[in-house]
Amino acid sequence: MTGPLPPSPFPSPSQSGSLPGLKIISQERPEFYERPLGLAELLADDIGPGERELLPRGWSILGRVVIVKIDPGIEHLKGEIGEALLDIYPRCITVLLDRGIEGQFREPDREVIAGSAETETVHREDGVVFKLDPMRTMFSPGNLKERMRMGRLGGGETVVDMFAGIGYFTLPMAVHSRPRKIVAIEINPVAYGYLVENVRLNHVEDIVQPILGDCAVATPKGVADRVVMGYVGTTDRYLDAGMAALVPGGLLHYHQTVPERIYPQMLKSDLAEAAKRAGRKVRIERCARVKKYSPGMLHAVLDARVE
């Protein structure tokens, strides 16, 4: 048999009209707040035996667009997964299935699986505005930390961004660090169009000079205090142009994908070989992992001082 409950240490609202440190709100129709349902719970009636384990555990949001990778084993549920994600994120209007990035232009292979066919959006991050179409241009949320780092570098310098895209590294640097000038080179006409628009939206026209072209030939020589090579896969092919752009004592940010088992040795070897070809000396200042790229592979960045 249970006894009476002990008296509460707090006065009741009827006694005092308030609780210490709290404000009492009276509602004619009280609102109750519950934990939102997760993907597996929303799809409980749609998934078969063994399919729950294949459901995506993560996705990214750019502006009002959700981007998700789906295991081929449950791609027949892509519509249901898309609608469930819109239920979870009611402010979003579109869900894209992401199958990867292709070609020199790094064009996404994506499909609208739920919501509006309008995929252009505005993404705000660390005080920077990025207008983009995730169906047509790449943007990696996993590079956020590196974008923020770039936003704290380059003040008063002349910078060359050899793979500018829509302004991934150019815009944070221009908005926050205010370099003297950023030469932003992009070969993809679609990404270049968004780069020009984003320069205007962020009011950095006086700093950023967008150039449409191949950085292998468009990169200026001997002008840069800092060169950003924010590309992966074949970035080593452009190291000669990157080094040639730097004044003595300039800093090179070399991005590349590298097998985990030979990180960071491969990056250092790439730089040493390029320096030997150019007859210059390099001093490694920093080497860091940007993100996991694929099983056994890293996206890494190496910062080197080039004399």
N, C-alpha and C positions, 0 to 999 in steps of 0.2 A: 504494500500500500504506500503510495507516494504522499508526501506531506505537502503543505502549501509552499508555493514558490517564495524565495527570499525577496524582501523588498528591493525595488530598483534603486540604484544610487542616484538616478536622475529624477528630477521632478517631472510629473506628467504635464502635458500641454495644458490640461484643464487647471492645473495648479498655478503654473507660472506664465503660460502663453508662449514659452520658448524653451529650448534646451541649450545648455551651455555650449557656446561655439557653433551652434547650428541655427538655421532659419527654418521655421515650419511653414510649408506651403500647403494651402488647402485647395484641393481639386474637386470639382463637382463630379468629373468623370476621371478617376485616377488612371494614370498611364503607368504601365508596367514594362520594364525593360528586360529583355531576355538575350542570352547569347545567340548571335545569328547562327543559323545552320551552316555546316560545312558542306563541301562538295559531295562527300560520300553520303551524307545524310539526305541531301537534296535528291540524289540519284539512286537512293536505296531501292526504288521500285523498278528501275531501268537496267541495273547492272546484274549480270549473271554470275554464277559461281566462278571464283578466281579473278573476276574483273576488277574487284575493289582494289586489289593490290597494284593494278596497272594505272589507276587514276593519277593524274598529275598532282604533284605535291607542291608545286610552285608555279608562278606565272609572273609576268611583269605588267605594269600599268604605265602607259605613256599618255598623259592628258586624260582623255575620256575613252581610250582604247585599251582593252585587255589583250595581251599577247600570250599564247599558251602553246607549249609543245604537248603532243598527245602520242602515246605509245601506239604503234601501228596495230597492235592487237585489239585496241578498243576504238579505232578511228571510226568505226560504224556508229559510235555514240557521240561523234563530234558535235552534232546539233544540240543534243541534250546537255552536253558539257558546257557549250557556249551559253545556252539559256540559263543554266544554273549559275554560271559566273556573273551574268547580268543581274540575277537575283541577289547575289552576294554583294555586288557593287552597283547599286541603283543609279549612281551618278554617271556611270559609263554607258556608252551607247553602242559600242561595237566590240565584238570579240574576233580576233584573228588566230587561226591555226598557223603556227610557225614550223616550217620544214627546213629552215636553214638559210644560209647565205651563199650566193653563187657569183662567180666570175670576177674579172678585174674591177668592175664597178661595185662589187659587193652588194648586189641587189637581192633583197629578201624574196624567198619563195613562200608566200603566205596566201591564205584564203579566208574570206569572211565566213564565219560559221554561225554567227548570231548577231542580231541587231541591225543597225543601219549600214548601208553600202558606202556611206560617206566616211572615209577613213582619215582624212586630214584632221589634225588636231594641234593643240598648243600644250606643250609640256613645260612646266615651271620647276626649276631645280636650283637651289642655292643662289637665288636672286637673279637667275638668268632665264630668259624666255627662249624656248626652242619651238619653232613652228616646223612641222614635218608631216609626211604621209608615211606611216609605218609599213604600208603595202609596197612602197616604192623606194624607201631609203632606210638605211641601217641606223639604229641607235641602241647602244648596249647599256642597260641600267647597271650591269655589273661593273662598269668602269666609273661609277660615281665617285669613289674615293680618289681616283686618279684625276678626274675632271676638277674636283675640288682642290687638289694639290696644284694643278696647273694654274688655278685661279689665284694662287698666292705667289706666283713666280713671274719674272719678266718685267717688273716695274721699270720704266724708263729705257728699256732695251729695244733693239730692232730684232724682231722674231720672224722666222720663216716656219710656217706650218705646211709641211709638204703634202699631207693627206687630210685636208681640212674637213671634208664631208659637209655636213650642214652647220659646222662650227663647234664640234664637240669640245675641242680644247681651245680654239681661238676665242670663243665667246666668253668663257669664264675668265680667261686671262685679260681680255680687253675690258670687261666690265669691272673686275675687282683690282687688277694689278696696274692697269693703265700703261702698257708699254708705249714707247715712242711710236712704233709702227709694227703692224703684223701683216706680212705678206701671206695670204691664205690661198693655197693652190688646191684645186679640185678638178678631177678629170670627168666625173659623172655630171652631165648637164642637169639632171633632175636635182641632185644634191647641191650643185652649184646655185641653182635658182633659189633653193631654200636658204643657202648660206647668205646670199645677197639680201633676201628678205629678213633674215634674222639679224644681220648687221644693222638694218634699219630699225627693227623692232626694239633692239637693245641700245639704240642711239650711240653707236660706236663707229659711225662712218668716218670720223676724223682719225681713227686708229687703224682700222682694218682695210686692206686693199685686196679684194677678192680677185683671183685669176682663174679663168677656165682653161685648163690645159693639163698636159702630162708633166708631172714634177721631174721626170727624168731629163726633160729639156727646158722646162719653164722655171726651174729653181735658179735664182740669181746667185752669182758667185761673189764670195768675199765681203758680204754685207751684214751677216747675222751675228748677233751676240748669243743667240739661242736658236736651235733648230728642233722642231718637234716632228718625229716620224711615227705618228700614231696609226700604224697599219700593221697587219700581221700576215704571216704566211710566206710572203716573198719580199719582205722589207729589206733583207740583206742586199738585194739587187740595186737598191737606191742609196746605199751607204756612200758611194763615191760622190754623188751629187750632194748629199747631206753634209759631208765633210767639206766639200768645196765651197759651200755657202757660208761657212763659219770664218769669222776673223780669228786670229790667234788668241787663244784663251777662251774661246766660245764654248758653250755647253750643248751637247747633243743628247736628246731623249730618244733612245732607240727601243721601239716596241717590237716584239716578235713572239711567235709561238715556239715553244721548246719542250722536248720530252723531259719529264720530271727527273729522270735518271741522269741527265747531263746538264741540269740547271745548277749554277749559272755559267758553267764552263763554255757552252756553245755560244752564248751571247758575247762573252769576253773574247773568244776566238774570232768571231765575226768582226768585232771592232779592231782587233790587233791586225788582222789581214787587210782591212780597209785602210788603216793608218799606214801600214807598210807600203801599199800601192800609192798612197798620196804623199809619202815622204814626210809624215807628220807623227807627232807623239800624242798618245792618249793616256789619261789618268782616270781610272774608274772611281767615281764618287759615290755611286749608289746602285744597287741592283735589288729589285723587289718584284714580288708576285702581284700581278694585278687581279687575276681571277683564275679559277679552274676553267680550262677551255674545252676539254673533252677527256675521256678516260686516259690517264697517263700523260696528258699534255697540259701545259701552263701557258697563259698569256702573261709575259713578264716585260719589265721595262728596265733598261740600263741607262744611267746618266753618266756621261763621260766628258771630261774637260779635254779639249783638243787644242794643242799648241801648234 
